[in-house]
Amino acid sequence: MNLTAVLLLATAVTGLGALAARRPLAQHGPLASTTRSLGTYATALFPVLLAVLLIRSFLFEPYRIPSASMMPTLQDGDFILVNKFAYGLRLPLLHTEVLPLGHPHRGDVVVFRLPSDPSVHFIKRLVGLPGDHVEVHDNQVSINGRLMPQRADGVYKGGFGYAGARLEWESFPREMHVIMLAQQRWASDFSGNVPPGHYFFMGDNRNDSEDSRFPLVGFVPASDLVGPAVLIWMNWRIPGWPDVARIGRVIR
């Protein structure tokens, strides 16, 4: 189910109901009473639904992380907020850009629609920009012939089946982030040029992430970008209890 479509429909229906409620009714009786009651409900609900629709469509939208592909940065059970206006304002459902406001930067953690199935959303780290030549060999990333340096950062001590996995600080020209190299999993190599208007993404859990190195994802067109993830506002992996220590973390 497309929640945006449902919300848009509900906003339209209540908006029409609120407009109809402003017109005086000529008839009386049970039907008129029911009509007035529905109009009252519509009038009360319309501004609430409109505000939610505008916030979700143009400002911030919540998502839940369903996998471990972005560990250690994000965990299964993290609830995040995504900035919907960082890369430009787009119409809901149509995804047509109406106001350009900014551009993606290498290193951004981005939610995007899967090109092969736009109803599915992925979250990965932006590695390759349009026109870049990207090479990945034994978990070492090179962009346009320049190696992105890594330095050891110990091992992962948490759960999720990754205890003991090697951690590395990876440096991009504008930022640094931690990646995980899971044990007993294969490193996936890649070499290719990012087409114009497209982007190349990788998960921080480098040996356990289906990303642009694989045909399911491939290069992602700019029109499929939703926005950068900015904040963890809740963590609750069910079954289990909320991890309050992760609430409020800025995503980098």
N, C-alpha and C positions, 0 to 999 in steps of 0.2 A: 504494500500500500504506500502511495506517495503522500506523505504527510503534508507537504506544501500544497498539493492539489486539493486535499481534503480541507485544509485551512482556508484556501482561496475560495472554494465553493461555499463553505460555511459563512465566510465573511460576506460574500455576495448575497446569499439567501437572507441573512439577518439584516443586511443593508437595505434590501428591497422591502423586507418586513417592517423595518423602522420607517421607511418612507411611506409605506401604505398606512401605517398607524397614525400618521399626521393628517390623513384625510378623514373627515367626519363620516360616520356611518348613518345611512338613512334608515336601516332596518333595526328592529329591536328583538329581544328574545334570546334563547340559549346560543344560537349561532353567532349573534352579534357579540355576546359576552365572551365567547370563546375566541372570536377574532380579536377583540380588544386585549384579551389576556396574552395571546400570541404576539400581538404588536408590542405590548409592554416588555415581554421577554426579549424580543428582537431588538428593541431600542436599548435595553440594558446590555445585551451581549455584543452588539455590533462594535462599539468603540474598543472593547476588550480584545475581540478577535482581530480587529484592524491593527491595533497596536502590536499584538503578537506577530501578525503577518509581516508588518513592516520591519520589526526587529529581526525576525528570522531571515527575511529576504535581503535586507540591505545592511544590517549591522553585525549581529552575532548569532551564530547557530550552534546549538549543543550537539555533540556526538559522543558515542561511547566506543572506547577502544576494545575490539573483540578478539585480538590476537597478540602474540608476543613479537611480531616482526619489527617493532620499533624499540625493543628493550636495548639498553637500560633506560632510555629517555622516557618512554611511555610503557605502561604495563597493562595487561589484560584487566579490565575493570576500571580504568581511568575514564572519567567523564570530562570532556574538554570543551572549550569554547573556541570557535573558529571565526576569525575576522572576515566578514563577507565583503567589506569595502576596500580592503588593502590593495587589491588588484583591479579595482574598478567596479562600478555598480552594474549589475545585470538584472534583467527582468526575470521574475520567478517563472519556472517551468520552461520558458523559451531560452533562457540563459544568454540572451542577446545583450551585449554591452551597450549601455546608454550613456555612461560617463566614465571615461578613463581617469583613474586616480593614482595608479602606481604600477610597478612591475615586480615580478618575482625576483628574489635574490638567491644566489647560490648559498645553500645551507639552511634555507627556510624549511620548516616542517609543515608540509602542505597536505590538505585534504583535497582529493580530486575524484572525479567520476571515472570509473573504469571505461576506457574507450570501447571495449568490446561489449559492455553491458552498463549503460549509464545509470541504471538503477542501483548499482553497487558502488559504494564509496571506499576508497583506499586512503591511507595516510602514510607518507614516506618523506624522506629528506631529499630536497632538490639538489642534485649533483651537477647535471649538465644543462647548460643554457643553449638556446638556438644557435646552431653553427659550430658548437664545440665538438672536438674530437675526444671521446671518452674511452679510456682503456682501464680495465680492471684485471689485475693479475695477482693471484694469491692474496686477495683482499687489499692490495695496494692500488689506490686510484691515481690515475694520471689524466690531466686535462690539458689538451693542446700541447702534449709533450712534457708538461710540468708535473712532477710527482707531488701529491698532497701528503705532507709529512705526517708520521704517526710516532707517538711515544707511549711507552707502557704506563698503565694506570692500575696495576694490580689485577685482582680477579674478582668476579661477581660473587657476592656472599649471600645473595637472597635465594628465593625459592624458584618456583615455576619450572624446575628441572634443569636450570642453567647454572647451578652452583659450581664454582671453579672455572667458569668460562673466562677467557682472557679479555681484559678491557684495555682499550687504547684511546688516547686523545688523538683525534684527527684534525688537522689544521687546514682550513680553506683560507683564501686570501682575506676574507672579511670576518671570519669567526672560527671558533673551535667547538668541538662536540665530542662526546664519548661514544665509541662504537663497541659492540660485543662480538667476539669471535667464539661462537659456541663450539664445544668439543664434540668429537665424533660426528661431525657434519662436514660436507664437502664445500670448499670455496668455489664459487661460480665465477668464471672469467667472462670478460666481454670486451669487444672492441667495435666502435662504430661512430658515425657522425650524426649528431642531433639535427634533424631537419629544421628548416625555418618554421617558426611558429609552434614548435614543439619543445618538450622538456624531458629530461632523463632523471628518474628517481631511483633511490636505493633505500632499503630499510637499515636502521642502525644495528639490528641483529643480523649482521652480514651473511652468516652461513645458514640463516633460517628465515629468509624473506623472499617472497615472490614479488619481484619489482620489475623495473624496466629492462633488466637483463634477460627476462623471459618473455616468450611470445604472448602470454595471457595479458600482460600489461603493455610492454613495448614503450615507444615514445608517446608521450601524452600531449595532445593539442592544447593550446592556451584556452580554448573555449570550454574545456573540461575541468579547469582549475576552479575549486570552490573558494579557497582562501587559506592563509596560514593559521596554524593552531597557536594560540597565545597563552592559554591558562588551563590548569587542571582545577576544576571546581568541586569535584567529588571523586572518591575512589571506593568502589564496592564490587568486589568479585564474588558472585554468588555461586555456590554456597560459601559463606564466610561473613566476616564483619568489615565495615568500612575502615579504611586506613586513613585516619585523620591527618597523619603526618604528610600525606601527599596533597592535601587540600591547599589550594592557593599557590602552588608551584608555577612559576613562569616557565614556559616551554622554550627551550633553546636548542 
